[in-house]
Structures are given as C-alpha cells and as structure tokens.
Amino acid sequence: MNFEEALKTEKIRNLSTREAAVTVSRSMPYAEVRRRLREQRSGCAVVLEGRKVVGIFTERDALIRGLIAAPDPATPIENLMTPKPKVLDREDSVAVAIRLMHDGKYRHLPVVDRKKEYLGVVSVRDIIFYLAENFPLEIYNLPPDPHQISTAPEGA
C-alpha cells in the first residue's frame, strides 16, 4: 500500500496516542485545569458534559487569554474554553485528521464514537509518530523543498 492510500484507509482508532488526555467539567476552575495540564504534561483539556464533548481548552488558549488579560484563577473553564470543537470519529481516516488539523490550525482533536461519546484525543504528535513509524523512507528522506536541486556536494 502506498503512502496516500494508507492515509485514506488507516482509521483513527488504530493510532496509538501518546498524550494522556485531561478531561474536565465546565465548572472546573481555570487554576485547577492548568494544574492538571501541568501535572499530566498535556497540551489540552477536553471539557465534557457526561460523555459528550462540549469544549476544549488548549495551551494555545491559555497563552492567548493570558496575554490579553490574566484570568481569575477561580474562573470556570467554560468561560475560557473553545466551545463545540471539531471532533474526529474513531472511524475517520488519518487523512481526515490531517486535513482538519491543517485547515483549522489545530494541534489536538477529540475523538468520539458513533454516539458522539468521548474516547480520547489525537494530537499532531500522534500523527507524526504514525507517519515516521509506518513510512520512514518517505518521511526521513524528504528535503525541505522536494524540488530542490543541490549545486554543491553535501557534507563538510
């Protein structure tokens, strides 16, 4: 199977995710969410209502909101999260994940089942590891510009 076919057929459910997902409720205080993100070394917290994804709070959200005005530590995360985030179905292909991440400039996407119940998170890092593990020749041998022509021998 070639590279493009694999991206279109490999399902999200088959990816190994390396990042522990932090899940929180809407009412959890901002300070507690940040503490959990730090402790678990995670880049995002998925905000759940029951098993349904209602929002996401990412390190980028923390940075942007912190630069505008430092939120009160007691502020409910609901006031700071990105509501109704894009999600991946566990049956979506890796190609769909890459397209959503690229188009939306997302680094993390929640994964849901057919009932729209939360299962986990896929990160850009997960995609990169998948590509590197399954297509090392294609990934490691690509120059920054595939059409680049060298005018001098490589090396010292």
C-alpha positions as CSV (number, residue, x, y, z in Angstrom):
1,M,0.0,0.0,0.0
2,N,1.4,3.4,-0.9
3,F,1.6,6.5,1.3
4,E,-1.6,8.2,0.1
5,E,-3.7,5.1,0.1
6,A,-2.6,4.3,3.7
7,L,-3.6,7.8,4.9
8,K,-7.0,7.4,3.3
9,T,-7.6,3.9,4.7
10,E,-5.9,3.9,8.1
11,K,-8.5,4.6,10.8
12,I,-8.0,6.9,13.8
13,R,-9.0,4.0,16.1
14,N,-5.8,2.3,15.1
15,L,-3.4,5.2,16.0
16,S,-1.5,4.9,19.3
17,T,-1.9,8.1,21.2
18,R,1.0,9.2,23.3
19,E,-0.6,12.0,25.2
20,A,-2.7,11.4,28.3
21,A,-6.0,13.2,27.8
22,V,-7.1,15.5,30.6
23,T,-10.9,15.7,31.0
24,V,-12.7,18.3,33.0
25,S,-16.2,19.6,33.7
26,R,-17.5,23.0,32.6
27,S,-17.4,24.3,36.1
28,M,-13.9,23.4,37.0
29,P,-11.8,26.5,37.9
30,Y,-9.1,27.7,35.5
31,A,-6.4,27.2,38.1
32,E,-7.3,23.5,38.6
33,V,-7.4,22.9,34.8
34,R,-3.9,24.4,34.4
35,R,-2.6,22.4,37.4
36,R,-3.9,19.2,35.8
37,L,-2.4,20.1,32.4
38,R,1.0,20.7,34.0
39,E,0.9,17.5,36.1
40,Q,-0.1,15.3,33.2
41,R,2.1,17.2,30.8
42,S,-0.8,17.5,28.4
43,G,-1.4,20.2,25.8
44,C,-5.2,20.2,26.1
45,A,-8.1,19.5,28.4
46,V,-11.3,18.2,26.9
47,V,-14.4,19.7,28.5
48,L,-17.1,17.0,29.0
49,E,-20.8,17.0,29.9
50,G,-21.4,13.4,30.8
51,R,-19.5,11.6,27.9
52,K,-20.2,14.4,25.4
53,V,-17.5,16.8,24.2
54,V,-18.7,20.4,24.9
55,G,-15.4,22.2,24.6
56,I,-11.6,22.1,24.6
57,F,-9.1,24.2,26.4
58,T,-5.6,24.1,24.9
59,E,-2.2,25.5,25.8
60,R,-2.7,28.0,23.0
61,D,-6.0,29.2,24.6
62,A,-4.1,29.7,27.9
63,L,-1.4,31.6,26.1
64,I,-3.7,33.9,24.1
65,R,-6.1,34.6,27.0
66,G,-3.1,35.1,29.4
67,L,-1.7,37.7,27.1
68,I,-5.0,39.6,26.8
69,A,-5.8,39.6,30.5
70,A,-4.8,37.0,33.1
71,P,-8.0,35.2,34.0
72,D,-9.0,34.9,37.6
73,P,-7.9,31.5,38.9
74,A,-11.5,30.8,40.0
75,T,-13.0,31.4,36.6
76,P,-14.9,28.4,35.3
77,I,-13.2,26.8,32.4
78,E,-16.5,27.1,30.5
79,N,-15.7,30.9,30.2
80,L,-12.3,30.2,28.6
81,M,-12.7,27.1,26.5
82,T,-13.3,26.8,22.8
83,P,-16.9,25.6,22.7
84,K,-18.2,22.9,20.3
85,P,-14.7,22.0,18.9
86,K,-14.3,19.9,15.8
87,V,-14.1,16.2,16.6
88,L,-12.9,13.1,14.8
89,D,-15.0,10.0,14.6
90,R,-13.0,6.9,15.5
91,E,-13.7,5.6,12.0
92,D,-12.3,8.7,10.3
93,S,-9.1,8.2,8.3
94,V,-5.7,9.7,9.2
95,A,-6.1,11.8,6.1
96,V,-9.3,13.4,7.6
97,A,-7.4,14.1,10.8
98,I,-4.5,15.8,8.9
99,R,-6.9,17.9,6.8
100,L,-8.9,19.1,9.9
101,M,-5.7,19.9,11.8
102,H,-4.2,21.7,8.9
103,D,-7.4,23.7,7.9
104,G,-8.2,24.7,11.5
105,K,-4.6,25.0,12.7
106,Y,-5.5,22.6,15.5
107,R,-2.9,20.6,17.4
108,H,-5.4,18.4,19.3
109,L,-8.7,16.9,18.2
110,P,-11.1,15.0,20.5
111,V,-12.1,11.5,19.2
112,V,-15.7,10.3,19.6
113,D,-17.7,7.2,18.8
114,R,-20.8,6.8,16.7
115,K,-22.9,8.0,19.7
116,K,-20.7,11.1,19.9
117,E,-19.3,10.0,23.2
118,Y,-15.7,10.9,24.1
119,L,-13.0,8.3,23.5
120,G,-9.7,10.3,23.6
121,V,-7.5,12.8,21.8
122,V,-5.4,12.7,18.7
123,S,-2.5,15.2,18.6
124,V,-0.2,16.3,15.8
125,R,2.5,14.4,17.6
126,D,0.4,11.2,17.3
127,I,0.1,11.8,13.5
128,I,3.9,12.5,13.2
129,F,4.8,9.3,15.1
130,Y,2.4,7.3,12.9
131,L,4.0,8.7,9.7
132,A,7.5,8.1,11.0
133,E,6.8,4.6,12.2
134,N,5.0,3.5,9.1
135,F,6.7,5.5,6.3
136,P,10.3,6.1,7.5
137,L,11.7,6.3,3.9
138,E,9.1,8.8,2.7
139,I,9.4,11.0,5.9
140,Y,13.1,10.9,6.7
141,N,14.3,11.3,3.1
142,L,12.2,14.3,2.1
143,P,14.2,17.5,1.6
144,P,12.5,20.7,2.9
145,D,11.8,21.5,-0.8
146,P,11.1,18.3,-2.7
147,H,12.1,20.1,-6.0
148,Q,15.4,21.4,-4.6
149,I,18.5,20.8,-6.7
150,S,21.8,20.9,-4.9
151,T,24.6,22.9,-6.6
152,A,27.3,21.6,-4.3
153,P,28.1,18.3,-2.7
154,E,26.6,17.7,0.7
155,G,28.9,17.4,3.7
156,A,31.8,19.2,5.3
